[in-house]
Amino acid sequence: MARKGPPVSGHSPAPRWGRTARLSLAGQFLGLQLLILLAVMAGVLAMSLAQATQTFERVESRRSLAAAENLAATPLVRALLPEARPRFGSALPSITESVRSVSGSSEAVLVNAEGTVVTASNPALLGEKFPLGESEVMEGRAWTGSTQRGGIKMLEAHVPVLDDGGRLVGFAAMGRSYPSLLERLLEATPNLLVYLGVSVALGTLGSLLLSRRVKRQTLGLEPAEITGLVEHREAILHGVKEGVVAIDLRERITLANDAARRLLGWPEDCEGRTLADLAIDAALREVLTMKQAEADRLVLVGERMVVFNRRPMEARGRLVGSVTTLRDRTELTTLEKELGATRMTTETLRAQTHEFANQLHTISGLIQLEEYDEVLSYVDGVSFSRTRLLDDVTHRVADPTVAALLIAKSALASERGVGIDLDPASQLGRVDEALSRDLTTVVGNLVDNAIDAVAGRPDAQVKVRLAEEDGTVVVTVQDSGEGVDESNVAKIFVQGYSTKASASEAGRGFGLALTRLVCLRRGGDVTVANDEGAVFTARLGKRVQP
């Protein structure tokens, strides 16, 4: 049964795949080392043969040269060689064979001044012209080198023979045949076998120790099992709908699946790069690196609402980084907005129902008191007030969606004791559907913030101005509150920042961030100033910027 490695962070060991069908890690290491050893031994053998050849040439060339010099310096050879003829006389052959046998040479030859062999240990050479090759002996200089004669490679030494007057009368040649490849292999085999045996023993021991160390580091998994785990991990991570991002302690991205790259707009080669290399937004970098207290954190990424859940990542009790899961809540946020619009309509109807009930009670009381003239005056006043509100909005705001939003907000603000005034200078014509949606987002968020800022204050008032200037729609919302603290001006447009508490799961602080995002997308911006209260000015181009 396979030995299990220690678990990591409480997880159970991975399943085994195909252990019996493949060699173990130790077997693979041993086989690999044996192949390496055989390759090394082949190289060593080749080097040994080359070194043996060089040694043979160095040693035997000196021996052959000494033997040739001994033969050429013999007085009898110097005296008889000028008149010597092949196969005549026995003195020169005897001396030549004696020197050859003593020196251990394979061949000994005496050649006269005409280049004819007069004495040779090989009778076939007698009377033949001796091939000199590169030898310079006929010029009076000794020579050693390799020659090829009769299919046999020879190491030869040629020494000139001089008479008493110093005249060249011939030369003596001593040669020794090169040992064959088999002979050199047999000579090197004993040492090679010893080296191979020691190497195999050391390689086997090293393979076992190395495999044990590697298996401790890989939790006892074999290579096939590690491959299976990686393949399964890749399939799972890139197959899930949620995004997954893993970051090490140096803020380097070690993992980002397809969903995460799509949600964050990261390139496919983001793995291995740091967050600084990607130049991501400060809010996104904070949520990916800072400790996260709450379970889920809602962040605005581009135009999508993404929930981040960051957790530290540990291995064997040591912190190695963090893993963050991402869920796209854009559709859910859209549904929440639609639900909010429905809730706003319901609240508007409820407020109007409450207002109508009060008015009916007043009319009923006046009738019971038989104050009929007062009833007519009261009804005319109520009708005039409501008609004036509708006419005031629709006369200045031609877009029905924006006009309906302002009327609904007026009803809700009235219930909270806040008055909403539309600036007489306001003028907005009909706009396209996309701009109408963006305007409802901007106007709705700014008006809601203004109502929250002044609700409960005496003389609570919100003033709204809509205007068109050179292809740009300008929205100005001013409240009669305390204004915006100067220290918070740079923060209020940052996503997630809010000066108001909230118990909702998503929290607050996204209204102004969304407002700014919409304005920037249309080539505009939103600013805030203090003038007897907070004054928010938003500019939206009539066309979306590329």
Secondary structure, DSSP 4 states (H G I P E B T S, - for coil): -PPPPPPSTTPPPPPP-STTTS--HHHHHHHHHHHHHHHHHHHHHHHHHHHHHHHHHHHHHHHHHHHHHHHHT-HHHHHHGGG--TT--SHHHHHHHHHHHHHT-SEEEEEETTSBEEEESSGGGTTSBPP-TT--GGGT--EEEEEEETTEEEEEEEEEEE-TTS-EEEEEEEEEEPPPHHHHHHHHHHHHHHHHHHHHHHHHHHHHHHHHHHHHHTTT--HHHHHHHHHHHHHHHHHSSSEEEEEETTSBEEEE-HHHHHHHT--TT-TT-BHHHHT--HHHHHHHHS---SS-EEEEETTEEEEEEEEEEEETTEEEEEEEEEEE-HHHHHHHHHHHHHHHHHHHHHHHHHHHHHHHHHHHHHHHTT-HHHHHHHHHHHHHHHHHHHHHHHHHB--HHHHHHHHHHHHHHHHTT-EEEE-TT--B----HHHHHHHHHHHHHHHHHHHHHHTTSTT-EEEEEEEEETTEEEEEEEESS----GGGTTTTTSTT--SS---SSS-S--HHHHHHHHHHHTT-EEEEEESSSEEEEEEEESS---
